Amino acid sequence: MINIKKYAAIDIGSNAVRLLIMDVLEKEKNNVKFKKSALVRVPIRLGEDTFVDGKISEKKIIRLIDAMNAFQLLMSVHGVETYKACATSAMRDASNGTYVIDRILKKTGIKIDIIEGKIEAKIIAATDLGDLLDTNSSYLYVDVGGGSTEMTIYKKGKISESKSFKMGTVRMLNQKDQLKEEWNDMKNWVKKHTKGIHNISLIGSGGNINKIYKMSGRTDDSPLSYIYMKANYKYLKTMSYEERISELNLNIDRADVIIPATKIYVSAMKWSVAKRIYVPKIGLSDGIVKSLYAGIIE
């Protein structure tokens, strides 16, 4: 007999806000499956405010409150038993971040935790990579968000190193000239911790790499090569913002951030000398649900 539970995760990122609803299927002890039931994405782009003005504007606070009210209703309709709401880079860097989450709690009843980069990386690492990881191989997991990039190195199926960098797609669009030091730190970290690792592969997560994979036409879960990623980056840069929308059918909130995102993935592959990148289509929302179920977070 299968016991079905409904869990949900709310990911308040720098580019978009997401609600992921999952069915947790308990067949027997140690035999649990997670199946996505619904995913809603709203491109509020909080990072545009935080990374330019240092705080979240009243206009976007109202949009965020509306989104949380909608999410509350959707969770009720789906019969969600347990949920967790997490805010990342844009909210934790905003001078009024605490005020915003307090206001949302009063208006919607949704409690939001602002999580630090290390916690974000830990939650992302909780996603189930068992079917992908070869315990005899090494991987550099790269999760690119709007405000930060989380990197984790796996050796023999276990986490070796992990770090969060203030280097995200929206941040790169708005703080281009202020990120040279952080970029060099990320470059040096990758080179240092992948030095001597032969035949390392990347695992990429985030909306942009998922879109890149979909655009590649792959349907067999095979990895994308470094040559393909580098060529794709050059191709995307030759197109204007409008062309990426009209010719590649990208959403208006994806057509600009896909460039800096691709740059991070390609650079990480270059620094680690990785020849391939796997795209399992998982991210923070998945990690929140699985961490919640496992009792890693409350």
N, C-alpha and C positions, 0 to 999 in steps of 0.2 A: 504493500500500500504506500502511495506517495503522499507525503505531507507537503502542502504548498503554502508558502508564506510570501507576503508582498513587502519588499523593501524599496526605499527610494533614496536618491542622492541628489542634492542641489549643489551645483558647482558655480560659484559666482566668480568668474574670471575677469581678466582685464579687457578681453574682446567681447566675449559672450557669456550669457547666463544659461545654464542647462539644468533640466530636470530629467533624471533617468529613473525609470521605474523598472524593477526587476522581479521576476518570479524566482523564488528560491525553492528548488525541488529537492526535498529530503526523501530519498528512497530507503536508506538504512544508514547505520553509523558509518561515518567516513565515506559516504557516497552521496555527495551534494552537488547539484548542478545549478548554475545561474543562467537564467534566460531573460534577455531583454524583452520587456513588455511594451514600453513606450519611451520615446526620447523627444523632448521639446527643447529647442534652442532659440534664444532671443538675443539678437546682436545689440546690446545696450552700449558696449564699449566704454566701460568706466575708466579705462586707462587714458583715454583722450583728455579727461579732466585731471586725473591724478598726476600724470607724467608731464603735464604742462603747467597747471595752476596749483598743484599740490593738494587739492581737495576735490571732493565730488560735488558737482553743482546741484542746485535744487531741482532743476529739470530732470536730471538723471536719477535723483533720489525718488522722485515721484514715479518715474518709469519702473524703477526697481521695486517699489512698493506694489505697483500694479502687477508686475510679473510674479511677485511672491503671493499675492492674493489669488492669481490664476493658478499657480502651482498648488496652492493649498486646496483649491477646488478640485483640481485634477487628481491629487492624491486621495481625496475623499471619494471621488467617483470610482477610482481604481481599487479602493479598499486597502490602501497602504497601511501596514501595521506599525512600521518603524521607519524613520528617516533621519538623515543627517545633512545639515547645510553647512558648507564650508566656503569661506571667501579667501582669495589668495592675494597675489601681488598688489593689484590696484587698491584694494581695500586696506591692506596692512600698511601701505605707503601713504595713504591719504591722511591728512591731518585731522579730518573729521570722521574717520572710519568708525570709531566707537560710537559716535553720535548717530551715524547712519544705521548701524545694526540695532541700536537701542530703539530708534524710531520705527524700524521695520518690525521689531518684536511687538511693540505697542499697537501698531496698525494691522498686523497680519497674524500675530501669534507664532510666527516662525522664528526660532532661535538660530542665530548664525554665529559660527565660530570663525574668527580670523586666525588662520593657521600660518605658522612660520614655514620658510622654505624647506627646512630639514624634515618637518612633519609632512609637508606636501610630498616630498621625495619618498618618504617612508610609506605613505598611503598608496602612491603610484606603484611602488615596488610590491605591494600586497596583491596586485593583480595576478591572476593565474597565468604564468608563462610556462607551466609544466609541459604542455604539448609542443612548445616551440624550442625550449632550451635543451641543447645537447650537453649533458653533464661533462663531456670530454672537451667542450669548446668554451670560448670566452666571448662575452658580448658587452657592448657599450649601449646601455638603454638611454635614449634621448627623448625627453618629453618637452616639446616646445609650446609654451603658452603665450598669452598676450603680454604678460609682464615679466615672466621668468622662464628659465629653462632648467629642468631637473635632469641630472646625469647620474647614472648608476652603472657600476662595472660588476659584471657577474663572472666568476671563475668557478668552474666545476659545479655549476648550478646554485652557487651561493653568492651573496652580495659581498664584494670585496671593498669597494669604495663608493661613496655617494655624496653629491654636493648640489646645492641650488645656486644658480647664478641670476643676477638681475639683468637678464638679457632675454627679452621677449619681443614679439613681433610689433605690438603697438608701441612699446617703449622705444624700439629701434626707429619707428617712423617719426616719433615725436622728440626723441632725445639723441638723435644721430651723432652729434658732435661731442656728447658727454659720456659715451660708452666705450671709449678706446681702452681704458684701463681694465674694465670688466671683461672686454673681449679678449685682451691679452691674458688675463687671469684664467679664463675658460680654456683658451688655447694651451697655456702652460700646464694646466691641470690634466687635460686630456693626454697630452704628450707624456707627461710624467708617469701617469698611472697606466698607460697602455704600452709604455716602452718595454720591448722584449716579449710582448704577447704576439705570437704568430697566428695569422689567419683569424683575426678578430672580426666579428660582424656587428653591425649596428641593429638595434631594434628601435624603430621610430614610433612615437605616439603623438596624438594631437590632431586637430581637425585638418590642418594643412597637409600633413603627410598622408592622411587618409584620402584627401582629395587628389593629391598627386598620384597615389596608387590607383585610384578609380580612373583617372585620366589616362593611365598607362594601358588600360584595357585588359590587365591581368585578371584572371578569374580562378587561378589555381593556388593562390597563397604563396607563390614563389617570390623570392626577394627581387628588389630592384638593384641594378648594378651601379657602381660609382660612376661609370661612364655615362649611363643613362641619366642619373641625377645631375651630373655636371652639365650635360647637354641640355637637359630640361630647364635648368637654371638660366643658362645663356639664352634659350629660346623665350622664356617668360620675360626676361629683361628687355628683349627687343620689341615687345608689345607695349602699347600704352595701356593705362588703366581701363579706358573705354573698350579697347580691343580685347582685353582679357575678359571683360564682361560679355561683350557681344559675340566674340568668336569662340571662346572657351566655355561660355555659359557659366561663368563663376558668379556667385552672389556678390553684391556690392560691398559687403563687409569682408569678403574673402579675397577679392581681386587685388587689394593692395598688400595685405599682410602675407600673402603667399610668397612674395619675393624675399623678405627677410627670413621667413621660416625656412625656405629652401636653402638660403645661404648658410644657416646654422647647421642643417643636416649635412650639406656638402662639405662644409668646413670640418665638422666632426669626423666625417669619413676620411678626409685628407689627413687630419692630425693623427688619427689612430691607424692610418693605413688600412682601413676597412674596404673591402671590395664589394660588399653587398649590404643592403639594409632590408630587414624584415618589417612588415607593417601588419601587426595583429589586430589593429583597430580597437585598442583599449586605451583608457586614460584615467584621469583623476576620479571621475564619476564611478567607474567600475571599481576602482580601489576603495572608494568610500563605502560602497555597499558591502564589499567582501570584508573590509576591515570592521565594519559595524557588525556583520554577522559573526565574525570570529572573535569579537570582543576586544579587538585591538584599540578601537575608539568607542566612545559612548555618545 
